[in-house]
């Protein structure tokens, strides 16, 4: 890592530093910036790629890390779905869109218990659909990995791909922060 510190002028001392360097180089590559030889080597280096995977694993290591990293957004999505079902929403939006970066994509997949080790592309997307069929509400999850032309239908362990919303909530409830865990400085976090 000493050579990387010399090349980057930034101290590279742990997996998080390697993770951040990898993604900075990926960002440069995605913007068609020219990469020096050592940057190209990093993007194909197995040791470096495994360090990136290990850093993703740190984010799913405990229920608490899953709650903090992806759980708060999944909680917000579920709250919006319930408001929609109960007609509590002031506006009648048909779609809610949330944007983030690849680390958050990985965190949400981990919270939903459907994470498979990979490096999410910048164009990745998770679609969480609320569906109604015969007066019952279901959740369907699609994952666009940024590589294939069609999103992949995902399945929460213990539920069919069209999962009843009550079962969906039950299966991932241990991954979601409760409202007390979402309080900061005695004020609820506004998501």
C-alpha positions in Angstrom: 0.0 0.0 0.0 3.1 2.2 0.3 3.3 2.4 -3.5 -0.3 3.5 -3.7 0.3 6.2 -1.1 3.2 7.4 -3.2 1.2 7.3 -6.4 -1.9 9.0 -5.0 -0.4 11.4 -2.4 -3.1 10.0 0.0 -2.3 7.6 2.8 -3.8 4.2 1.9 -3.9 2.3 5.2 -7.0 0.1 5.2 -9.8 -1.5 3.3 -11.9 1.6 3.4 -9.1 3.6 1.7 -8.8 1.0 -0.9 -12.6 0.9 -1.4 -12.7 4.7 -1.9 -9.7 4.7 -4.2 -11.3 1.9 -6.3 -14.5 3.9 -6.7 -12.7 7.1 -7.5 -10.9 5.4 -10.3 -14.2 3.8 -11.4 -15.8 7.2 -11.5 -13.0 8.6 -13.6 -13.4 5.6 -16.0 -17.1 6.2 -16.2 -16.5 9.8 -17.3 -14.0 8.6 -20.0 -11.1 10.3 -18.2 -7.7 8.9 -19.1 -6.4 6.5 -16.5 -2.7 5.9 -15.8 -1.3 2.3 -16.0 -1.5 1.8 -12.3 -5.2 2.9 -12.2 -6.1 0.3 -14.9 -4.2 -2.3 -12.9 -6.2 -1.6 -9.8 -9.5 -2.1 -11.6 -8.5 -5.6 -12.6 -6.5 -6.6 -9.5 -8.1 -9.5 -7.6 -6.6 -8.4 -4.3 -8.1 -4.9 -4.7 -11.5 -6.3 -5.9 -11.6 -8.6 -2.9 -10.8 -5.6 -0.6 -13.8 -3.8 -2.1 -16.0 -6.9 -1.5 -14.8 -7.1 2.1 -15.7 -3.4 2.6 -19.2 -4.1 1.3 -19.4 -7.1 3.7 -18.6 -4.7 6.6 -21.8 -2.8 5.8 -23.9 -6.0 6.3 -22.0 -7.5 9.2 -24.6 -6.9 11.9 -28.3 -6.0 12.1 -27.3 -2.6 13.4 -25.1 -1.9 10.3 -27.8 -3.0 8.0 -30.4 -0.8 9.8 -28.1 2.2 9.7 -27.0 1.8 6.1 -30.0 0.6 4.1 -32.7 0.1 6.7 -33.7 3.7 7.1 -34.5 4.1 3.4 -36.3 0.7 3.2 -38.3 1.9 6.3 -39.2 5.1 4.5 -40.3 3.2 1.4 -42.5 0.9 3.5 -44.0 3.9 5.3 -44.8 5.5 1.9 -46.4 2.2 0.8 -48.6 2.0 3.9 -49.6 5.6 3.5 -50.6 4.8 -0.1 -52.6 1.7 0.9 -54.4 3.5 3.7 -54.9 6.6 1.5 -53.1 8.8 4.0 -51.0 10.5 1.4 -51.9 14.1 0.8 -50.9 13.9 -2.8 -51.8 11.0 -5.0 -48.4 10.2 -6.4 -48.1 7.0 -8.4 -44.3 6.8 -8.0 -41.7 7.7 -5.4 -38.1 8.0 -6.6 -35.1 8.0 -4.4 -31.5 8.5 -5.7 -28.2 7.5 -4.2 -24.8 5.9 -5.1 -23.6 2.4 -5.5 -22.8 1.9 -1.8 -26.4 2.6 -0.9 -27.6 0.2 -3.6 -25.5 -2.5 -2.0 -26.8 -1.5 1.5 -30.5 -1.7 0.4 -29.9 -5.1 -1.2 -28.3 -6.3 2.0 -31.2 -5.0 4.1 -33.6 -6.8 1.8 -31.5 -10.0 2.3 -30.9 -10.3 -1.5 -27.3 -9.2 -1.7 -25.0 -11.2 -3.9 -21.3 -10.0 -3.8 -20.7 -7.8 -6.8 -19.7 -4.2 -7.5 -22.8 -2.2 -8.4 -22.5 -0.1 -11.5 -23.3 3.6 -11.3 -26.4 3.0 -13.4 -27.8 0.3 -11.0 -31.3 0.6 -9.7 -33.6 -1.1 -7.3 -37.3 -1.0 -8.1 -39.6 -1.8 -5.2 -43.2 -2.0 -6.5 -46.4 -1.9 -4.5 -48.9 -4.0 -6.4 -52.6 -4.6 -5.8 -54.3 -7.9 -6.9 -57.8 -8.9 -5.8 -57.9 -6.3 -3.0 -54.6 -7.6 -1.6 -51.3 -5.7 -1.5 -48.0 -7.2 -2.6 -44.4 -6.1 -3.0 -42.3 -6.9 -6.0 -38.6 -6.2 -6.3 -36.6 -5.7 -9.4 -32.8 -5.1 -9.6 -31.2 -3.5 -12.6 -27.5 -4.2 -12.4 -26.5 -1.7 -15.0 -25.1 -4.4 -17.3 -28.1 -6.5 -18.5 -30.8 -4.9 -20.6 -33.7 -6.1 -18.4 -34.0 -5.8 -14.6 -33.9 -9.1 -12.7 -36.8 -10.1 -10.6 -35.6 -10.6 -7.0 -37.0 -12.8 -4.3 -36.9 -12.1 -0.6 -35.9 -15.4 1.2 -39.1 -16.9 2.5 -41.4 -15.2 0.1 -42.5 -15.6 -3.5 -41.4 -12.9 -6.0 -44.9 -11.3 -5.6 -44.7 -11.1 -1.8 -47.7 -10.1 0.4 -46.8 -6.8 2.0 -47.4 -8.1 5.6 -45.1 -11.0 5.0 -42.5 -8.7 3.3 -42.5 -6.5 6.4 -42.3 -9.5 8.8 -39.3 -11.0 6.9 -37.2 -7.8 7.0 -38.4 -6.1 10.2 -35.2 -7.1 12.1 -33.3 -5.1 9.4 -35.3 -1.9 9.9 -34.6 0.8 12.5 -37.5 1.6 14.8 -38.5 5.2 15.3 -36.4 5.6 18.4 -33.3 4.5 16.5 -34.1 7.2 13.9 -34.0 10.0 16.4 -31.1 12.4 16.3 -30.7 15.2 19.0 -34.2 14.4 20.4 -35.8 15.1 17.0 -37.1 12.6 14.5 -35.0 12.3 11.4 -37.0 13.7 8.4 -36.3 11.3 5.5 
